[in-house]
Amino acid sequence: MRCFLTYLLLFVSFLSYGQIQVDTSFEGANAQIFRIDNDRNEILFRPALKSNQTTRCWFYFKAWGFKKNEHLKITELNDSRNLIPTYAVYSFDNKHWHKIKGKGLTDNIFKYSIPPYRHDTIYFAAGYPYTYSMLIHYISSIAKNPFLDTTTLTFSEHNLPIPLIVITDTSSHQDKDLVWITARQHAFETPANYCTEGIINFLISKDPMAQDIRKTTIIYIVPMVDVDNVYRGASGRMQKPVDFNRDWDNNPTWRAISEITNLMETTSEVYDFRIFMDIHATFPGTDSSVFAYFNIYDKDSPHYQNLRNFWLTFSSISPFIPSEVTDYSAKNYADRYVAMHYKYIDFVTTIECDWNNTDQGQPWTPVKWHELGEDIGQSIAIYLSKNK
């Protein structure tokens, strides 16, 4: 009985400890509270493992009742340094966010100290939140664009609609190239959604290159694959029974992957499949810039030359500098699956967005991720126009 009561105290979603109170009952929220010290104005927590999760990558909670004339100290415990964000974010209205750098006390304990402010409530998160509702709002805001069609790919295991976006100029009836883009296979990787928004914003824009690519290309985008874990504030990485990005085989476990692979096969029979991209984000616990792309090809492969040409195009128009990560061994990953099933495709690649700072030392923010996505979208247009 005593163990059961302890469990309830640790995992109840709304926790009150005298003065300081913490809420994790809202969409996308996550935290397991260990201790609140009202005298020290401190919250001690770690990310909670929700049901089938195995990795503590995401936290997001609301607190109030703290001493506003003192620093609010928030200390995270975790299993590994790379899971603890070098820069967390805080907000007083859940809309406008500020980055704050933490200080490592040990390899798995990090402390953040938020300066005194005249605000009653604070939101604290591992990175800029991007919830399921934010995606639905974004899609609603662009839904009237004449070159965009939004529909439901399928329904998740918890019955949430999984949005599918299709971009093309339907007035153009010529044979078209096919591009597929997926994002947010790991729920905690919020930068991936901001980057994907940037790609979409360019592709539906009035830019002449965007206008041209819409006439010759049809682009299928699944901007949030793991909607359930995004909605409930779980990390998604290495979840049971299988990680979404380890589920790409001939008999997928998850509905989203099954429907994506089925629709990919159907569309590839109608259009000329040219490019596949899977948008991710790295672990948040690093000080260096780790914006990167994965190469799964041998360097004498024509696919590698296509991939290299794409990133050379990107580098010619963008200030962001990607690193190349070589990986030939991954199994049942999205990029590997597509490369094996569509051997004629120009190239596949996984893009890893960074959380912290660019190579120029500027902080990564939603604005910067939008700019990154716009540059990727423009690079797709340039590459396809030069490689017909």
NUBA-317345 format. One record per residue (C-alpha): x negated, y negated, z negated; residue in three letters. Coordinates in steps of 0.2 Angstrom, whole numbers, plus 5000, padded with zeros to 4 digits. Example, Ala and Ser with C-alpha at 12.3 -4.5 7.8 and 13.67 -1.06 7.14 Angstrom:
2
{r {4938; 5022; 4961}; ALA}
{r {4932; 5005; 4964}; SER}
REM end
This chain:
388
{r {5000; 5000; 5000}; MET}
{r {4986; 4988; 4996}; ARG}
{r {4978; 4991; 5013}; CYS}
{r {4994; 4988; 5022}; PHE}
{r {4996; 4971; 5013}; LEU}
{r {4979; 4966; 5017}; THR}
{r {4982; 4970; 5036}; TYR}
{r {4997; 4959; 5035}; LEU}
{r {4988; 4945; 5028}; LEU}
{r {4974; 4946; 5041}; LEU}
{r {4985; 4948; 5056}; PHE}
{r {5001; 4938; 5053}; VAL}
{r {5002; 4924; 5066}; SER}
{r {5006; 4910; 5055}; PHE}
{r {4994; 4908; 5040}; LEU}
{r {4995; 4895; 5026}; SER}
{r {4981; 4893; 5013}; TYR}
{r {4987; 4879; 5002}; GLY}
{r {4981; 4863; 5011}; GLN}
{r {4974; 4869; 5028}; ILE}
{r {4986; 4879; 5039}; GLN}
{r {4983; 4889; 5055}; VAL}
{r {4995; 4894; 5068}; ASP}
{r {4992; 4907; 5082}; THR}
{r {5010; 4910; 5087}; SER}
{r {5010; 4900; 5103}; PHE}
{r {5006; 4906; 5121}; GLU}
{r {4988; 4911; 5124}; GLY}
{r {4983; 4909; 5106}; ALA}
{r {4971; 4920; 5096}; ASN}
{r {4962; 4921; 5080}; ALA}
{r {4959; 4932; 5065}; GLN}
{r {4957; 4921; 5050}; ILE}
{r {4945; 4927; 5036}; PHE}
{r {4945; 4913; 5024}; ARG}
{r {4950; 4895; 5023}; ILE}
{r {4940; 4884; 5010}; ASP}
{r {4950; 4868; 5007}; ASN}
{r {4936; 4861; 4996}; ASP}
{r {4923; 4863; 5010}; ARG}
{r {4936; 4858; 5023}; ASN}
{r {4931; 4874; 5033}; GLU}
{r {4940; 4888; 5043}; ILE}
{r {4931; 4905; 5045}; LEU}
{r {4938; 4916; 5059}; PHE}
{r {4934; 4928; 5073}; ARG}
{r {4944; 4932; 5089}; PRO}
{r {4957; 4945; 5086}; ALA}
{r {4957; 4962; 5095}; LEU}
{r {4975; 4963; 5102}; LYS}
{r {4982; 4981; 5104}; SER}
{r {4972; 4989; 5119}; ASN}
{r {4957; 4976; 5118}; GLN}
{r {4939; 4980; 5114}; THR}
{r {4930; 4964; 5117}; THR}
{r {4932; 4948; 5106}; ARG}
{r {4930; 4935; 5120}; CYS}
{r {4944; 4922; 5117}; TRP}
{r {4951; 4912; 5103}; PHE}
{r {4963; 4897; 5103}; TYR}
{r {4972; 4891; 5088}; PHE}
{r {4981; 4876; 5080}; LYS}
{r {4976; 4869; 5062}; ALA}
{r {4982; 4855; 5051}; TRP}
{r {4982; 4850; 5033}; GLY}
{r {4963; 4847; 5033}; PHE}
{r {4954; 4832; 5026}; LYS}
{r {4954; 4819; 5040}; LYS}
{r {4940; 4809; 5032}; ASN}
{r {4928; 4823; 5033}; GLU}
{r {4920; 4834; 5046}; HIS}
{r {4931; 4849; 5049}; LEU}
{r {4920; 4864; 5049}; LYS}
{r {4925; 4879; 5060}; ILE}
{r {4914; 4895; 5059}; THR}
{r {4916; 4910; 5071}; GLU}
{r {4910; 4927; 5067}; LEU}
{r {4908; 4939; 5082}; ASN}
{r {4900; 4955; 5087}; ASP}
{r {4887; 4947; 5099}; SER}
{r {4880; 4930; 5103}; ARG}
{r {4885; 4930; 5121}; ASN}
{r {4903; 4931; 5116}; LEU}
{r {4902; 4915; 5105}; ILE}
{r {4904; 4900; 5116}; PRO}
{r {4889; 4888; 5115}; THR}
{r {4902; 4874; 5118}; TYR}
{r {4919; 4876; 5111}; ALA}
{r {4933; 4863; 5114}; VAL}
{r {4945; 4854; 5103}; TYR}
{r {4961; 4843; 5106}; SER}
{r {4973; 4833; 5096}; PHE}
{r {4988; 4835; 5108}; ASP}
{r {4984; 4852; 5117}; ASN}
{r {4981; 4842; 5133}; LYS}
{r {4966; 4831; 5132}; HIS}
{r {4951; 4842; 5127}; TRP}
{r {4933; 4838; 5120}; HIS}
{r {4918; 4849; 5121}; LYS}
{r {4908; 4852; 5105}; ILE}
{r {4892; 4861; 5104}; LYS}
{r {4890; 4874; 5090}; GLY}
{r {4875; 4879; 5079}; LYS}
{r {4869; 4897; 5077}; GLY}
{r {4868; 4902; 5059}; LEU}
{r {4863; 4920; 5064}; THR}
{r {4865; 4930; 5080}; ASP}
{r {4883; 4933; 5077}; ASN}
{r {4889; 4917; 5067}; ILE}
{r {4891; 4900; 5074}; PHE}
{r {4897; 4884; 5066}; LYS}
{r {4906; 4870; 5074}; TYR}
{r {4908; 4853; 5065}; SER}
{r {4922; 4841; 5071}; ILE}
{r {4920; 4823; 5067}; PRO}
{r {4933; 4814; 5056}; PRO}
{r {4948; 4808; 5066}; TYR}
{r {4964; 4800; 5061}; ARG}
{r {4974; 4815; 5068}; HIS}
{r {4985; 4827; 5058}; ASP}
{r {4983; 4842; 5070}; THR}
{r {4969; 4850; 5080}; ILE}
{r {4968; 4863; 5093}; TYR}
{r {4952; 4873; 5094}; PHE}
{r {4948; 4885; 5108}; ALA}
{r {4933; 4895; 5116}; ALA}
{r {4935; 4885; 5132}; GLY}
{r {4947; 4874; 5141}; TYR}
{r {4964; 4884; 5140}; PRO}
{r {4973; 4889; 5156}; TYR}
{r {4989; 4898; 5151}; THR}
{r {5002; 4907; 5162}; TYR}
{r {5014; 4893; 5160}; SER}
{r {5000; 4881; 5167}; MET}
{r {4999; 4892; 5182}; LEU}
{r {5018; 4892; 5185}; ILE}
{r {5018; 4873; 5183}; HIS}
{r {5004; 4871; 5195}; TYR}
{r {5012; 4882; 5208}; ILE}
{r {5028; 4872; 5205}; SER}
{r {5019; 4856; 5209}; SER}
{r {5012; 4861; 5226}; ILE}
{r {5027; 4872; 5231}; ALA}
{r {5034; 4859; 5243}; LYS}
{r {5018; 4859; 5254}; ASN}
{r {5023; 4865; 5271}; PRO}
{r {5008; 4876; 5273}; PHE}
{r {5010; 4886; 5257}; LEU}
{r {5022; 4900; 5253}; ASP}
{r {5024; 4906; 5235}; THR}
{r {5031; 4923; 5230}; THR}
{r {5030; 4937; 5217}; THR}
{r {5017; 4950; 5221}; LEU}
{r {5025; 4962; 5208}; THR}
{r {5030; 4962; 5190}; PHE}
{r {5017; 4966; 5176}; SER}
{r {5018; 4980; 5163}; GLU}
{r {5027; 4967; 5152}; HIS}
{r {5038; 4961; 5166}; ASN}
{r {5030; 4945; 5170}; LEU}
{r {5030; 4939; 5188}; PRO}
{r {5013; 4940; 5196}; ILE}
{r {5012; 4925; 5208}; PRO}
{r {5006; 4927; 5226}; LEU}
{r {5001; 4912; 5236}; ILE}
{r {5000; 4913; 5255}; VAL}
{r {4992; 4898; 5265}; ILE}
{r {4993; 4896; 5284}; THR}
{r {5000; 4886; 5298}; ASP}
{r {5016; 4896; 5303}; THR}
{r {5018; 4885; 5319}; SER}
{r {5002; 4892; 5326}; SER}
{r {5005; 4909; 5333}; HIS}
{r {4987; 4914; 5339}; GLN}
{r {4979; 4929; 5332}; ASP}
{r {4973; 4925; 5314}; LYS}
{r {4958; 4929; 5303}; ASP}
{r {4962; 4936; 5285}; LEU}
{r {4955; 4930; 5269}; VAL}
{r {4959; 4937; 5252}; TRP}
{r {4955; 4929; 5235}; ILE}
{r {4959; 4936; 5218}; THR}
{r {4955; 4928; 5201}; ALA}
{r {4957; 4930; 5182}; ARG}
{r {4955; 4949; 5182}; GLN}
{r {4948; 4946; 5164}; HIS}
{r {4961; 4935; 5155}; ALA}
{r {4948; 4925; 5144}; PHE}
{r {4939; 4918; 5160}; GLU}
{r {4949; 4902; 5161}; THR}
{r {4936; 4893; 5172}; PRO}
{r {4941; 4905; 5186}; ALA}
{r {4959; 4897; 5187}; ASN}
{r {4952; 4879; 5188}; TYR}
{r {4940; 4885; 5202}; CYS}
{r {4955; 4894; 5211}; THR}
{r {4965; 4878; 5210}; GLU}
{r {4951; 4869; 5219}; GLY}
{r {4951; 4881; 5233}; ILE}
{r {4970; 4880; 5235}; ILE}
{r {4969; 4861; 5234}; ASN}
{r {4957; 4860; 5249}; PHE}
{r {4966; 4873; 5259}; LEU}
{r {4983; 4864; 5258}; ILE}
{r {4975; 4847; 5260}; SER}
{r {4975; 4835; 5275}; LYS}
{r {4957; 4837; 5278}; ASP}
{r {4954; 4841; 5296}; PRO}
{r {4944; 4857; 5292}; MET}
{r {4958; 4863; 5281}; ALA}
{r {4970; 4859; 5296}; GLN}
{r {4960; 4869; 5308}; ASP}
{r {4958; 4884; 5296}; ILE}
{r {4976; 4885; 5293}; ARG}
{r {4979; 4887; 5312}; LYS}
{r {4967; 4901; 5314}; THR}
{r {4967; 4910; 5297}; THR}
{r {4980; 4916; 5284}; ILE}
{r {4974; 4916; 5266}; ILE}
{r {4981; 4927; 5252}; TYR}
{r {4978; 4922; 5234}; ILE}
{r {4982; 4931; 5218}; VAL}
{r {4977; 4917; 5206}; PRO}
{r {4980; 4927; 5190}; MET}
{r {4979; 4946; 5190}; VAL}
{r {4980; 4950; 5172}; ASP}
{r {4995; 4939; 5167}; VAL}
{r {5000; 4949; 5152}; ASP}
{r {4984; 4947; 5143}; ASN}
{r {4983; 4928; 5148}; VAL}
{r {5000; 4926; 5140}; TYR}
{r {4996; 4934; 5124}; ARG}
{r {4979; 4927; 5122}; GLY}
{r {4969; 4943; 5124}; ALA}
{r {4952; 4944; 5132}; SER}
{r {4956; 4958; 5145}; GLY}
{r {4938; 4963; 5147}; ARG}
{r {4934; 4982; 5145}; MET}
{r {4952; 4984; 5139}; GLN}
{r {4960; 5001; 5137}; LYS}
{r {4965; 5012; 5147}; PRO}
{r {4954; 5003; 5160}; VAL}
{r {4947; 4986; 5164}; ASP}
{r {4956; 4977; 5178}; PHE}
{r {4940; 4975; 5187}; ASN}
{r {4936; 4994; 5185}; ARG}
{r {4953; 5000; 5192}; ASP}
{r {4950; 4998; 5210}; TRP}
{r {4951; 5015; 5217}; ASP}
{r {4964; 5025; 5227}; ASN}
{r {4975; 5028; 5212}; ASN}
{r {4975; 5011; 5201}; PRO}
{r {4982; 5011; 5184}; THR}
{r {4988; 4993; 5184}; TRP}
{r {5003; 4988; 5195}; ARG}
{r {4994; 4972; 5200}; ALA}
{r {4979; 4981; 5207}; ILE}
{r {4991; 4994; 5216}; SER}
{r {5001; 4980; 5224}; GLU}
{r {4985; 4970; 5229}; ILE}
{r {4977; 4985; 5237}; THR}
{r {4993; 4990; 5246}; ASN}
{r {4996; 4973; 5253}; LEU}
{r {4978; 4971; 5258}; MET}
{r {4980; 4987; 5268}; GLU}
{r {4996; 4981; 5276}; THR}
{r {4989; 4963; 5280}; THR}
{r {4973; 4970; 5287}; SER}
{r {4982; 4980; 5300}; GLU}
{r {4990; 4963; 5306}; VAL}
{r {4976; 4951; 5305}; TYR}
{r {4957; 4952; 5306}; ASP}
{r {4950; 4954; 5289}; PHE}
{r {4935; 4943; 5287}; ARG}
{r {4932; 4938; 5269}; ILE}
{r {4936; 4944; 5251}; PHE}
{r {4932; 4934; 5235}; MET}
{r {4935; 4938; 5217}; ASP}
{r {4933; 4923; 5205}; ILE}
{r {4927; 4926; 5188}; HIS}
{r {4918; 4917; 5174}; ALA}
{r {4902; 4922; 5164}; THR}
{r {4901; 4925; 5146}; PHE}
{r {4902; 4908; 5137}; PRO}
{r {4887; 4911; 5125}; GLY}
{r {4872; 4904; 5135}; THR}
{r {4864; 4887; 5136}; ASP}
{r {4857; 4889; 5154}; SER}
{r {4867; 4887; 5170}; SER}
{r {4874; 4904; 5176}; VAL}
{r {4885; 4899; 5191}; PHE}
{r {4882; 4914; 5202}; ALA}
{r {4888; 4925; 5216}; TYR}
{r {4886; 4944; 5217}; PHE}
{r {4878; 4953; 5232}; ASN}
{r {4881; 4971; 5234}; ILE}
{r {4873; 4973; 5251}; TYR}
{r {4855; 4979; 5256}; ASP}
{r {4846; 4964; 5262}; LYS}
{r {4844; 4971; 5280}; ASP}
{r {4863; 4973; 5281}; SER}
{r {4872; 4962; 5293}; PRO}
{r {4885; 4959; 5279}; HIS}
{r {4871; 4952; 5268}; TYR}
{r {4866; 4940; 5282}; GLN}
{r {4885; 4934; 5283}; ASN}
{r {4885; 4932; 5264}; LEU}
{r {4869; 4922; 5265}; ARG}
{r {4875; 4911; 5279}; ASN}
{r {4891; 4907; 5269}; PHE}
{r {4881; 4902; 5254}; TRP}
{r {4869; 4892; 5264}; LEU}
{r {4884; 4883; 5271}; THR}
{r {4890; 4880; 5253}; PHE}
{r {4873; 4873; 5248}; SER}
{r {4873; 4861; 5262}; SER}
{r {4889; 4852; 5256}; ILE}
{r {4889; 4855; 5238}; SER}
{r {4879; 4849; 5223}; PRO}
{r {4882; 4865; 5213}; PHE}
{r {4867; 4878; 5215}; ILE}
{r {4872; 4896; 5214}; PRO}
{r {4861; 4910; 5209}; SER}
{r {4861; 4927; 5218}; GLU}
{r {4864; 4942; 5207}; VAL}
{r {4860; 4959; 5216}; THR}
{r {4871; 4974; 5211}; ASP}
{r {4872; 4990; 5221}; TYR}
{r {4878; 5002; 5207}; SER}
{r {4895; 4995; 5202}; ALA}
{r {4909; 5007; 5204}; LYS}
{r {4928; 5003; 5205}; ASN}
{r {4925; 4985; 5205}; TYR}
{r {4935; 4974; 5217}; ALA}
{r {4921; 4969; 5229}; ASP}
{r {4914; 4986; 5230}; ARG}
{r {4931; 4994; 5234}; TYR}
{r {4935; 4981; 5248}; VAL}
{r {4917; 4983; 5255}; ALA}
{r {4919; 5002; 5256}; MET}
{r {4937; 5002; 5263}; HIS}
{r {4935; 4988; 5275}; TYR}
{r {4917; 4991; 5282}; LYS}
{r {4920; 4979; 5296}; TYR}
{r {4923; 4964; 5285}; ILE}
{r {4911; 4950; 5286}; ASP}
{r {4907; 4950; 5268}; PHE}
{r {4914; 4952; 5250}; VAL}
{r {4908; 4943; 5235}; THR}
{r {4911; 4940; 5217}; THR}
{r {4909; 4922; 5210}; ILE}
{r {4905; 4919; 5192}; GLU}
{r {4909; 4902; 5186}; CYS}
{r {4899; 4894; 5172}; ASP}
{r {4906; 4888; 5156}; TRP}
{r {4894; 4876; 5149}; ASN}
{r {4882; 4864; 5160}; ASN}
{r {4878; 4862; 5178}; THR}
{r {4860; 4863; 5185}; ASP}
{r {4861; 4844; 5184}; GLN}
{r {4865; 4845; 5165}; GLY}
{r {4883; 4839; 5167}; GLN}
{r {4896; 4848; 5157}; PRO}
{r {4907; 4860; 5167}; TRP}
{r {4925; 4853; 5165}; THR}
{r {4942; 4857; 5174}; PRO}
{r {4937; 4842; 5186}; VAL}
{r {4920; 4850; 5190}; LYS}
{r {4928; 4867; 5192}; TRP}
{r {4941; 4859; 5204}; HIS}
{r {4926; 4851; 5214}; GLU}
{r {4917; 4868; 5215}; LEU}
{r {4933; 4876; 5221}; GLY}
{r {4935; 4863; 5234}; GLU}
{r {4918; 4866; 5240}; ASP}
{r {4921; 4884; 5241}; ILE}
{r {4936; 4881; 5251}; GLY}
{r {4927; 4870; 5263}; GLN}
{r {4913; 4882; 5265}; SER}
{r {4926; 4896; 5270}; ILE}
{r {4933; 4884; 5283}; ALA}
{r {4915; 4880; 5290}; ILE}
{r {4909; 4898; 5290}; TYR}
{r {4925; 4904; 5300}; LEU}
{r {4924; 4890; 5312}; SER}
{r {4906; 4894; 5316}; LYS}
{r {4907; 4913; 5316}; ASN}
{r {4922; 4917; 5327}; LYS}
REM end
